[in-house]
């Protein structure tokens, strides 16, 4: 079972409004975070396409996820194309744009940057189909880090959004 203390802001569990029987990898995204990279992810969420009510999907070229396993730790990283991010940040404050050059490059693709990376101890292995692992679910909101049950409650009250991010095929580690 995963560590569910919320401090890492990553969980593995069901999202009852979506599918109460499915186990999802969930990341908490706070639109008011002090972390510029987390706020950059939130900027990219504007590229989402709405599926079912309140659930948005992002194309892998806009934002993607990568799973990496090291021993009993599962790490999820959110990656973006540097040029797409620069385009979206063009209308934002200089302080946010200034952080773009300092973001770490994706070790597997020089055109991408690593925005957010979170890990948890778990034996959960994301499902794989057609060379892609199961998508990562992001729950975005305002007001600071929250626990998974709080995030689900915010979504049910329409005070948070759910974004589905693809995890395309990539080198395994």
N, C-alpha and C positions, 0 to 999 in steps of 0.2 A: 504494500500500500504506500501511496505517496505521503510525504510530509505535508500536512495541510494547515500549517500555522499561519499562512498568508504573508509571512515576511518576505518571501521570494516573489510574491505576486504571480505565482503560477500554480495551477491546480489541475488535477485530472479527476473528472467526475461528470455526472449528467447535468445537463441544462434543461430542467423540466419543461419550460415553454417550448423548447425545440424538439427534443426526443428524450423523455424521461428514462429510457432504457439504454441509451448510448453513452459511452464514456468519451468525453471530449478533453482535449488539452486546451486549457483556458488561460489567457493572460489578461491581467488587469491593466488598463491604460487610463491614466488620469490626464485629462485635457489641461489641467492647471499645474502639472508637475513642474518642479524646478529643473528637471533634466531636459536639456534642449533636444536631445535625440528622441526622447519619448514624445515631446511636443511635435517633432518633425513627423513621427509616425501619425500623429493625430491630423496633421496637415494633409498627409497622403490619403487619409480616410475619406476626404472629399471626393476622391476618384471612385468611390464605391458605387455599385449598381444594386438597386433594391431588388431583393427576391421576395420572399414572404414578408408580410408586414413587419417592419422594424428590423429586419435582418438584411445586411448589405454584404455584397461579395466584391472582392477586389481581384483584378486580373493579375496573374503572376508577374507581368512586366511592370506593374505599378508597385506592388508590395508582395513579398513572398516570405515563406517561413522555411527554416531548415531545422531538422532534428539531428542531434548528435548524441551518441551514447558513449559514456566513459564509465566503465564499471557499473555501479548501481545508480548513476546519475544520468538523467535525461535532460539535455539542454535544448532549448528552442531559441533560435535567433530570428529576428525580423530583418529582412534585407530589402534594399531599394536601389534602383538605378540612380547613380549620381546625377545624370542629366535631368531625369524626371523630377528629382527632388529639387535641384537648382531651379528648374522652371517653376515649380509650385511655390518655392520660397521667394521668388523675385518680388512679390508684392508684400512680403512680411518684413518686420523690423530687422534692422541690421544685426542686432544681437543674435537672432536665431540663424540668419544666413551665415554669420561669421563662424559658426560651429561646424558647418558642412565640411570645410577642408580638414578639420581635425578628426573626422570620423574614421574608424578603422576600415580599411578595404577588406572586402570579402576575399579570403585566401583562394577561392576557387574561381573568381570572376572579378577582374580588375575594374569592370564598369559598375560594380555594385559596392555599396557600403553596408556595414553592419550597424543597425540603429539600436536595437534592444536585444539583450541576450539574458535569458533567465533559465535557471535549472532547479530540479527537484530530485530527491531520492525516490526511486520508484522501480518496480519491475514491469510497469506498463510498457508495451511495445505498440506504437501506433500502427494501425492497419495500413496495408499497402495494396494498391491496385493499379495496374497498368504503369508501373514505374514511379508512381507518386504515392507519398504517404498521406494519411488522412489529413484534412485541413486543420488549421489551428483556429480557435475561436477567440476573438478579442472582444472584451466588453469595455467600451469607453464611456466615461462619465466625468463629472467634476466633483471636487471635494476631498481629494486625498485618497490614499490606498484604502481598500475595503476588502472584506472577506468575501468568499465566493457566494455565500447565502445572501449577503448584503447586495452584491452585484446583481444576482438573479432578481432580487426584490426590486432593485432600481429599474431593471429592464421591464419587469412586469408592470411597473408604474409608469412606464414610458419616460423614465428619467435617465436611461442609459441606452446605448446602441449596441447591437451585436454585429460584428464584422467577421466574415469567414475568409481566411487567408489560405491560399493554396501552398502546399509543400511539394514543389516539383522534384523530379528526380535529380539527385546530386551525388557526389562522391560520398560514400559512407565512411564514418570514422569510428 
